[in-house]
Amino acid sequence: MIYHGFNDDADRHLAILRERIRDREASSWKQLALGFGFSGVIFSLLALIFLLSY
C-alpha cells in the first residue's frame, strides 16, 4: 500500500515534468517560427530593394 502511494506520487511528478518539457518545447518552436518569419520578411524586403534598384 505504501509502495502504491509512492508510485502514484512518482507518476504524478513524472507527468508534471513531461508537461513542463512539452510547454518549453512548444514555446521554443514558437520562437523559432517567429524568428524564421522575421528573417523571411527582412530577406524579401532586401530582395525587393535589390530588384528595384536595377
N, CA, C and O atoms as a Tripos MOL2 file, in Angstrom:
@<TRIPOS>MOLECULE
protein
  216   215    54     0     0
PROTEIN
NO_CHARGES

@<TRIPOS>ATOM
      1 N           0.8320   -1.2020    0.0000 N.3       1 MET1
      2 CA          0.0000    0.0000    0.0000 C.3       1 MET1
      3 C           0.8710    1.2590    0.0000 C.2       1 MET1
      4 O           0.5950    2.2210   -0.7160 O.2       1 MET1
      5 N           1.9130    1.2320    0.8070 N.am      2 ILE2
      6 CA          2.8080    2.3860    0.8490 C.3       2 ILE2
      7 C           3.5040    2.5420   -0.5020 C.2       2 ILE2
      8 O           3.6260    3.6500   -1.0250 O.2       2 ILE2
      9 N           3.9540    1.4240   -1.0560 N.am      3 TYR3
     10 CA          4.6380    1.4630   -2.3480 C.3       3 TYR3
     11 C           3.7030    1.9670   -3.4380 C.2       3 TYR3
     12 O           4.1220    2.6930   -4.3400 O.2       3 TYR3
     13 N           2.4280    1.5760   -3.3480 N.am      4 HIS4
     14 CA          1.4650    2.0150   -4.3500 C.3       4 HIS4
     15 C           1.3040    3.5370   -4.3050 C.2       4 HIS4
     16 O           1.2640    4.1840   -5.3510 O.2       4 HIS4
     17 N           1.2140    4.1120   -3.1060 N.am      5 GLY5
     18 CA          1.0990    5.5620   -2.9730 C.3       5 GLY5
     19 C           2.3400    6.2700   -3.4720 C.2       5 GLY5
     20 O           2.2580    7.3110   -4.1240 O.2       5 GLY5
     21 N           3.4940    5.6940   -3.1580 N.am      6 PHE6
     22 CA          4.7490    6.2840   -3.6200 C.3       6 PHE6
     23 C           4.8170    6.2500   -5.1430 C.2       6 PHE6
     24 O           5.2770    7.1990   -5.7780 O.2       6 PHE6
     25 N           4.3540    5.1500   -5.7120 N.am      7 ASN7
     26 CA          4.3680    5.0110   -7.1620 C.3       7 ASN7
     27 C           3.4420    6.0500   -7.8080 C.2       7 ASN7
     28 O           3.7770    6.6230   -8.8440 O.2       7 ASN7
     29 N           2.2840    6.2880   -7.1970 N.am      8 ASP8
     30 CA          1.3710    7.3030   -7.7220 C.3       8 ASP8
     31 C           2.0120    8.6880   -7.6850 C.2       8 ASP8
     32 O           1.8990    9.4600   -8.6380 O.2       8 ASP8
     33 N           2.6930    8.9980   -6.5650 N.am      9 ASP9
     34 CA          3.3600   10.3000   -6.4610 C.3       9 ASP9
     35 C           4.4590   10.4320   -7.5080 C.2       9 ASP9
     36 O           4.6240   11.4930   -8.1100 O.2       9 ASP9
     37 N           5.2080    9.3580   -7.7230 N.am     10 ALA10
     38 CA          6.2800    9.3950   -8.7220 C.3      10 ALA10
     39 C           5.6910    9.5810  -10.1230 C.2      10 ALA10
     40 O           6.2220   10.3400  -10.9330 O.2      10 ALA10
     41 N           4.5960    8.8820  -10.3950 N.am     11 ASP11
     42 CA          3.9520    9.0350  -11.7070 C.3      11 ASP11
     43 C           3.4280   10.4570  -11.9010 C.2      11 ASP11
     44 O           3.5340   11.0230  -12.9890 O.2      11 ASP11
     45 N           2.8600   11.0270  -10.8350 N.am     12 ARG12
     46 CA          2.3400   12.3900  -10.9210 C.3      12 ARG12
     47 C           3.4880   13.3750  -11.1650 C.2      12 ARG12
     48 O           3.3700   14.2950  -11.9730 O.2      12 ARG12
     49 N           4.5990   13.1630  -10.4500 N.am     13 HIS13
     50 CA          5.7600   14.0430  -10.6240 C.3      13 HIS13
     51 C           6.3140   13.9310  -12.0480 C.2      13 HIS13
     52 O           6.6820   14.9340  -12.6600 O.2      13 HIS13
     53 N           6.3660   12.7150  -12.5600 N.am     14 LEU14
     54 CA          6.8560   12.4960  -13.9230 C.3      14 LEU14
     55 C           5.9370   13.1610  -14.9470 C.2      14 LEU14
     56 O           6.4030   13.7330  -15.9330 O.2      14 LEU14
     57 N           4.6260   13.0810  -14.7040 N.am     15 ALA15
     58 CA          3.6730   13.7150  -15.6150 C.3      15 ALA15
     59 C           3.8490   15.2310  -15.6040 C.2      15 ALA15
     60 O           3.7690   15.8750  -16.6500 O.2      15 ALA15
     61 N           4.0900   15.8040  -14.4140 N.am     16 ILE16
     62 CA          4.3050   17.2520  -14.3190 C.3      16 ILE16
     63 C           5.5680   17.6480  -15.0690 C.2      16 ILE16
     64 O           5.5850   18.6490  -15.7850 O.2      16 ILE16
     65 N           6.6330   16.8540  -14.9020 N.am     17 LEU17
     66 CA          7.8870   17.1510  -15.6050 C.3      17 LEU17
     67 C           7.7050   17.0670  -17.1190 C.2      17 LEU17
     68 O           8.2050   17.9160  -17.8570 O.2      17 LEU17
     69 N           6.9890   16.0390  -17.5790 N.am     18 ARG18
     70 CA          6.7500   15.8990  -19.0260 C.3      18 ARG18
     71 C           5.9570   17.0790  -19.5650 C.2      18 ARG18
     72 O           6.2200   17.5640  -20.6660 O.2      18 ARG18
     73 N           4.9720   17.5440  -18.7730 N.am     19 GLU19
     74 CA          4.1650   18.6720  -19.2190 C.3      19 GLU19
     75 C           5.0120   19.9410  -19.3110 C.2      19 GLU19
     76 O           4.8570   20.7290  -20.2440 O.2      19 GLU19
     77 N           5.9120   20.1350  -18.3390 N.am     20 ARG20
     78 CA          6.7870   21.3130  -18.3830 C.3      20 ARG20
     79 C           7.7040   21.2610  -19.5900 C.2      20 ARG20
     80 O           7.9170   22.2770  -20.2520 O.2      20 ARG20
     81 N           8.2530   20.0800  -19.8850 N.am     21 ILE21
     82 CA          9.1370   19.9290  -21.0390 C.3      21 ILE21
     83 C           8.3620   20.2010  -22.3280 C.2      21 ILE21
     84 O           8.8710   20.8500  -23.2420 O.2      21 ILE21
     85 N           7.1190   19.6970  -22.3920 N.am     22 ARG22
     86 CA          6.2880   19.9140  -23.5830 C.3      22 ARG22
     87 C           6.0020   21.4050  -23.7720 C.2      22 ARG22
     88 O           6.0570   21.9120  -24.8920 O.2      22 ARG22
     89 N           5.6910   22.1150  -22.6600 N.am     23 ASP23
     90 CA          5.4410   23.5520  -22.7610 C.3      23 ASP23
     91 C           6.6860   24.2920  -23.2230 C.2      23 ASP23
     92 O           6.6010   25.2130  -24.0360 O.2      23 ASP23
     93 N           7.8430   23.8900  -22.7050 N.am     24 ARG24
     94 CA          9.0920   24.5510  -23.0800 C.3      24 ARG24
     95 C           9.3960   24.3140  -24.5570 C.2      24 ARG24
     96 O           9.8310   25.2280  -25.2590 O.2      24 ARG24
     97 N           9.1660   23.0790  -25.0300 N.am     25 GLU25
     98 CA          9.3930   22.7790  -26.4480 C.3      25 GLU25
     99 C           8.4510   23.5780  -27.3330 C.2      25 GLU25
    100 O           8.8520   24.0720  -28.3870 O.2      25 GLU25
    101 N           7.2010   23.7060  -26.9070 N.am     26 ALA26
    102 CA          6.2300   24.4600  -27.7010 C.3      26 ALA26
    103 C           6.6380   25.9250  -27.7930 C.2      26 ALA26
    104 O           6.5360   26.5300  -28.8600 O.2      26 ALA26
    105 N           7.1030   26.5030  -26.6770 N.am     27 SER27
    106 CA          7.4920   27.9150  -26.7180 C.3      27 SER27
    107 C           8.7430   28.1050  -27.5650 C.2      27 SER27
    108 O           8.8660   29.1110  -28.2640 O.2      27 SER27
    109 N           9.6740   27.1520  -27.5130 N.am     28 SER28
    110 CA         10.8790   27.3010  -28.3320 C.3      28 SER28
    111 C          10.5300   27.1660  -29.8170 C.2      28 SER28
    112 O          11.1170   27.8510  -30.6540 O.2      28 SER28
    113 N           9.5790   26.2890  -30.1480 N.am     29 TRP29
    114 CA          9.1490   26.1710  -31.5530 C.3      29 TRP29
    115 C           8.4750   27.4550  -32.0190 C.2      29 TRP29
    116 O           8.6560   27.8760  -33.1610 O.2      29 TRP29
    117 N           7.6910   28.0820  -31.1260 N.am     30 LYS30
    118 CA          7.0430   29.3460  -31.4960 C.3      30 LYS30
    119 C           8.0870   30.4290  -31.7370 C.2      30 LYS30
    120 O           7.9770   31.1980  -32.6920 O.2      30 LYS30
    121 N           9.1050   30.4930  -30.8670 N.am     31 GLN31
    122 CA         10.1600   31.4890  -31.0470 C.3      31 GLN31
    123 C          10.9210   31.2340  -32.3420 C.2      31 GLN31
    124 O          11.2750   32.1700  -33.0590 O.2      31 GLN31
    125 N          11.1670   29.9630  -32.6340 N.am     32 LEU32
    126 CA         11.8900   29.6120  -33.8580 C.3      32 LEU32
    127 C          11.0810   30.0170  -35.0940 C.2      32 LEU32
    128 O          11.6230   30.5810  -36.0440 O.2      32 LEU32
    129 N           9.7850   29.7230  -35.0690 N.am     33 ALA33
    130 CA          8.9310   30.0840  -36.2040 C.3      33 ALA33
    131 C           8.8580   31.5970  -36.3630 C.2      33 ALA33
    132 O           8.8660   32.1100  -37.4820 O.2      33 ALA33
    133 N           8.7870   32.3090  -35.2390 N.am     34 LEU34
    134 CA          8.7440   33.7690  -35.2870 C.3      34 LEU34
    135 C          10.0480   34.3200  -35.8610 C.2      34 LEU34
    136 O          10.0350   35.2590  -36.6570 O.2      34 LEU34
    137 N          11.1660   33.7350  -35.4540 N.am     35 GLY35
    138 CA         12.4650   34.1650  -35.9750 C.3      35 GLY35
    139 C          12.5740   33.9340  -37.4680 C.2      35 GLY35
    140 O          13.0560   34.7940  -38.2050 O.2      35 GLY35
    141 N          12.1240   32.7630  -37.9160 N.am     36 PHE36
    142 CA         12.1590   32.4840  -39.3530 C.3      36 PHE36
    143 C          11.2230   33.4170  -40.1090 C.2      36 PHE36
    144 O          11.5300   33.8300  -41.2270 O.2      36 PHE36
    145 N          10.0940   33.7490  -39.5160 N.am     37 GLY37
    146 CA          9.1590   34.6680  -40.1580 C.3      37 GLY37
    147 C           9.7610   36.0480  -40.3360 C.2      37 GLY37
    148 O           9.6690   36.6490  -41.4070 O.2      37 GLY37
    149 N          10.3900   36.5500  -39.2540 N.am     38 PHE38
    150 CA         11.0050   37.8750  -39.3330 C.3      38 PHE38
    151 C          12.1690   37.8920  -40.3150 C.2      38 PHE38
    152 O          12.3260   38.8450  -41.0780 O.2      38 PHE38
    153 N          12.9860   36.8390  -40.2960 N.am     39 SER39
    154 CA         14.1230   36.8100  -41.2240 C.3      39 SER39
    155 C          13.6240   36.6910  -42.6630 C.2      39 SER39
    156 O          14.2350   37.2460  -43.5770 O.2      39 SER39
    157 N          12.5210   35.9730  -42.8700 N.am     40 GLY40
    158 CA         11.9530   35.8750  -44.2120 C.3      40 GLY40
    159 C          11.4380   37.2100  -44.7140 C.2      40 GLY40
    160 O          11.6140   37.5480  -45.8840 O.2      40 GLY40
    161 N          10.7970   37.9760  -43.8290 N.am     41 VAL41
    162 CA         10.2980   39.3000  -44.2160 C.3      41 VAL41
    163 C          11.4590   40.2260  -44.5510 C.2      41 VAL41
    164 O          11.4230   40.9390  -45.5540 O.2      41 VAL41
    165 N          12.4910   40.2120  -43.7090 N.am     42 ILE42
    166 CA         13.6540   41.0750  -43.9580 C.3      42 ILE42
    167 C          14.3450   40.6780  -45.2580 C.2      42 ILE42
    168 O          14.7390   41.5360  -46.0480 O.2      42 ILE42
    169 N          14.4900   39.3650  -45.4750 N.am     43 PHE43
    170 CA         15.1470   38.8900  -46.6980 C.3      43 PHE43
    171 C          14.3490   39.2820  -47.9360 C.2      43 PHE43
    172 O          14.9240   39.6910  -48.9440 O.2      43 PHE43
    173 N          13.0290   39.1600  -47.8610 N.am     44 SER44
    174 CA         12.2150   39.5170  -49.0240 C.3      44 SER44
    175 C          12.2530   41.0240  -49.2770 C.2      44 SER44
    176 O          12.2360   41.4520  -50.4320 O.2      44 SER44
    177 N          12.3060   41.8340  -48.2210 N.am     45 LEU45
    178 CA         12.4250   43.2810  -48.4140 C.3      45 LEU45
    179 C          13.7630   43.6430  -49.0410 C.2      45 LEU45
    180 O          13.8260   44.5010  -49.9210 O.2      45 LEU45
    181 N          14.8300   42.9930  -48.5940 N.am     46 LEU46
    182 CA         16.1400   43.2480  -49.1950 C.3      46 LEU46
    183 C          16.1580   42.8370  -50.6670 C.2      46 LEU46
    184 O          16.7190   43.5400  -51.5080 O.2      46 LEU46
    185 N          15.5410   41.6920  -50.9720 N.am     47 ALA47
    186 CA         15.4900   41.2390  -52.3640 C.3      47 ALA47
    187 C          14.6770   42.2150  -53.2140 C.2      47 ALA47
    188 O          15.0330   42.4930  -54.3590 O.2      47 ALA47
    189 N          13.5870   42.7300  -52.6520 N.am     48 LEU48
    190 CA         12.7590   43.6910  -53.3820 C.3      48 LEU48
    191 C          13.5310   44.9750  -53.6540 C.2      48 LEU48
    192 O          13.4790   45.5100  -54.7620 O.2      48 LEU48
    193 N          14.2440   45.4690  -52.6520 N.am     49 ILE49
    194 CA         15.0570   46.6790  -52.8380 C.3      49 ILE49
    195 C          16.1430   46.4280  -53.8800 C.2      49 ILE49
    196 O          16.4140   47.2820  -54.7240 O.2      49 ILE49
    197 N          16.7600   45.2500  -53.8130 N.am     50 PHE50
    198 CA         17.8120   44.9070  -54.7670 C.3      50 PHE50
    199 C          17.2600   44.8470  -56.1950 C.2      50 PHE50
    200 O          17.8970   45.3250  -57.1330 O.2      50 PHE50
    201 N          16.0770   44.2590  -56.3490 N.am     51 LEU51
    202 CA         15.4890   44.1520  -57.6830 C.3      51 LEU51
    203 C          15.0050   45.5030  -58.1940 C.2      51 LEU51
    204 O          15.0980   45.7820  -59.3900 O.2      51 LEU51
    205 N          14.4900   46.3420  -57.3010 N.am     52 LEU52
    206 CA         14.0010   47.6510  -57.7320 C.3      52 LEU52
    207 C          15.1320   48.6120  -58.0510 C.2      52 LEU52
    208 O          14.9410   49.5790  -58.7880 O.2      52 LEU52
    209 N          16.3120   48.3510  -57.4970 N.am     53 SER53
    210 CA         17.4360   49.2540  -57.7700 C.3      53 SER53
    211 C          17.9620   49.0670  -59.1910 C.2      53 SER53
    212 O          18.6300   49.9560  -59.7190 O.2      53 SER53
    213 N          17.6750   47.9410  -59.8100 N.am     54 TYR54
    214 CA         18.1270   47.7240  -61.1880 C.3      54 TYR54
    215 C          17.1620   48.2840  -62.1960 C.2      54 TYR54
    216 O          17.3990   48.1830  -63.4000 O.2      54 TYR54
@<TRIPOS>BOND
     1     1     2 1
     2     2     3 1
     3     3     4 2
     4     3     5 am
     5     5     6 1
     6     6     7 1
     7     7     8 2
     8     7     9 am
     9     9    10 1
    10    10    11 1
    11    11    12 2
    12    11    13 am
    13    13    14 1
    14    14    15 1
    15    15    16 2
    16    15    17 am
    17    17    18 1
    18    18    19 1
    19    19    20 2
    20    19    21 am
    21    21    22 1
    22    22    23 1
    23    23    24 2
    24    23    25 am
    25    25    26 1
    26    26    27 1
    27    27    28 2
    28    27    29 am
    29    29    30 1
    30    30    31 1
    31    31    32 2
    32    31    33 am
    33    33    34 1
    34    34    35 1
    35    35    36 2
    36    35    37 am
    37    37    38 1
    38    38    39 1
    39    39    40 2
    40    39    41 am
    41    41    42 1
    42    42    43 1
    43    43    44 2
    44    43    45 am
    45    45    46 1
    46    46    47 1
    47    47    48 2
    48    47    49 am
    49    49    50 1
    50    50    51 1
    51    51    52 2
    52    51    53 am
    53    53    54 1
    54    54    55 1
    55    55    56 2
    56    55    57 am
    57    57    58 1
    58    58    59 1
    59    59    60 2
    60    59    61 am
    61    61    62 1
    62    62    63 1
    63    63    64 2
    64    63    65 am
    65    65    66 1
    66    66    67 1
    67    67    68 2
    68    67    69 am
    69    69    70 1
    70    70    71 1
    71    71    72 2
    72    71    73 am
    73    73    74 1
    74    74    75 1
    75    75    76 2
    76    75    77 am
    77    77    78 1
    78    78    79 1
    79    79    80 2
    80    79    81 am
    81    81    82 1
    82    82    83 1
    83    83    84 2
    84    83    85 am
    85    85    86 1
    86    86    87 1
    87    87    88 2
    88    87    89 am
    89    89    90 1
    90    90    91 1
    91    91    92 2
    92    91    93 am
    93    93    94 1
    94    94    95 1
    95    95    96 2
    96    95    97 am
    97    97    98 1
    98    98    99 1
    99    99   100 2
   100    99   101 am
   101   101   102 1
   102   102   103 1
   103   103   104 2
   104   103   105 am
   105   105   106 1
   106   106   107 1
   107   107   108 2
   108   107   109 am
   109   109   110 1
   110   110   111 1
   111   111   112 2
   112   111   113 am
   113   113   114 1
   114   114   115 1
   115   115   116 2
   116   115   117 am
   117   117   118 1
   118   118   119 1
   119   119   120 2
   120   119   121 am
   121   121   122 1
   122   122   123 1
   123   123   124 2
   124   123   125 am
   125   125   126 1
   126   126   127 1
   127   127   128 2
   128   127   129 am
   129   129   130 1
   130   130   131 1
   131   131   132 2
   132   131   133 am
   133   133   134 1
   134   134   135 1
   135   135   136 2
   136   135   137 am
   137   137   138 1
   138   138   139 1
   139   139   140 2
   140   139   141 am
   141   141   142 1
   142   142   143 1
   143   143   144 2
   144   143   145 am
   145   145   146 1
   146   146   147 1
   147   147   148 2
   148   147   149 am
   149   149   150 1
   150   150   151 1
   151   151   152 2
   152   151   153 am
   153   153   154 1
   154   154   155 1
   155   155   156 2
   156   155   157 am
   157   157   158 1
   158   158   159 1
   159   159   160 2
   160   159   161 am
   161   161   162 1
   162   162   163 1
   163   163   164 2
   164   163   165 am
   165   165   166 1
   166   166   167 1
   167   167   168 2
   168   167   169 am
   169   169   170 1
   170   170   171 1
   171   171   172 2
   172   171   173 am
   173   173   174 1
   174   174   175 1
   175   175   176 2
   176   175   177 am
   177   177   178 1
   178   178   179 1
   179   179   180 2
   180   179   181 am
   181   181   182 1
   182   182   183 1
   183   183   184 2
   184   183   185 am
   185   185   186 1
   186   186   187 1
   187   187   188 2
   188   187   189 am
   189   189   190 1
   190   190   191 1
   191   191   192 2
   192   191   193 am
   193   193   194 1
   194   194   195 1
   195   195   196 2
   196   195   197 am
   197   197   198 1
   198   198   199 1
   199   199   200 2
   200   199   201 am
   201   201   202 1
   202   202   203 1
   203   203   204 2
   204   203   205 am
   205   205   206 1
   206   206   207 1
   207   207   208 2
   208   207   209 am
   209   209   210 1
   210   210   211 1
   211   211   212 2
   212   211   213 am
   213   213   214 1
   214   214   215 1
   215   215   216 2
@<TRIPOS>SUBSTRUCTURE
     1 MET1         2 RESIDUE 1 A MET
     2 ILE2         6 RESIDUE 1 A ILE
     3 TYR3        10 RESIDUE 1 A TYR
     4 HIS4        14 RESIDUE 1 A HIS
     5 GLY5        18 RESIDUE 1 A GLY
     6 PHE6        22 RESIDUE 1 A PHE
     7 ASN7        26 RESIDUE 1 A ASN
     8 ASP8        30 RESIDUE 1 A ASP
     9 ASP9        34 RESIDUE 1 A ASP
    10 ALA10       38 RESIDUE 1 A ALA
    11 ASP11       42 RESIDUE 1 A ASP
    12 ARG12       46 RESIDUE 1 A ARG
    13 HIS13       50 RESIDUE 1 A HIS
    14 LEU14       54 RESIDUE 1 A LEU
    15 ALA15       58 RESIDUE 1 A ALA
    16 ILE16       62 RESIDUE 1 A ILE
    17 LEU17       66 RESIDUE 1 A LEU
    18 ARG18       70 RESIDUE 1 A ARG
    19 GLU19       74 RESIDUE 1 A GLU
    20 ARG20       78 RESIDUE 1 A ARG
    21 ILE21       82 RESIDUE 1 A ILE
    22 ARG22       86 RESIDUE 1 A ARG
    23 ASP23       90 RESIDUE 1 A ASP
    24 ARG24       94 RESIDUE 1 A ARG
    25 GLU25       98 RESIDUE 1 A GLU
    26 ALA26      102 RESIDUE 1 A ALA
    27 SER27      106 RESIDUE 1 A SER
    28 SER28      110 RESIDUE 1 A SER
    29 TRP29      114 RESIDUE 1 A TRP
    30 LYS30      118 RESIDUE 1 A LYS
    31 GLN31      122 RESIDUE 1 A GLN
    32 LEU32      126 RESIDUE 1 A LEU
    33 ALA33      130 RESIDUE 1 A ALA
    34 LEU34      134 RESIDUE 1 A LEU
    35 GLY35      138 RESIDUE 1 A GLY
    36 PHE36      142 RESIDUE 1 A PHE
    37 GLY37      146 RESIDUE 1 A GLY
    38 PHE38      150 RESIDUE 1 A PHE
    39 SER39      154 RESIDUE 1 A SER
    40 GLY40      158 RESIDUE 1 A GLY
    41 VAL41      162 RESIDUE 1 A VAL
    42 ILE42      166 RESIDUE 1 A ILE
    43 PHE43      170 RESIDUE 1 A PHE
    44 SER44      174 RESIDUE 1 A SER
    45 LEU45      178 RESIDUE 1 A LEU
    46 LEU46      182 RESIDUE 1 A LEU
    47 ALA47      186 RESIDUE 1 A ALA
    48 LEU48      190 RESIDUE 1 A LEU
    49 ILE49      194 RESIDUE 1 A ILE
    50 PHE50      198 RESIDUE 1 A PHE
    51 LEU51      202 RESIDUE 1 A LEU
    52 LEU52      206 RESIDUE 1 A LEU
    53 SER53      210 RESIDUE 1 A SER
    54 TYR54      214 RESIDUE 1 A TYR
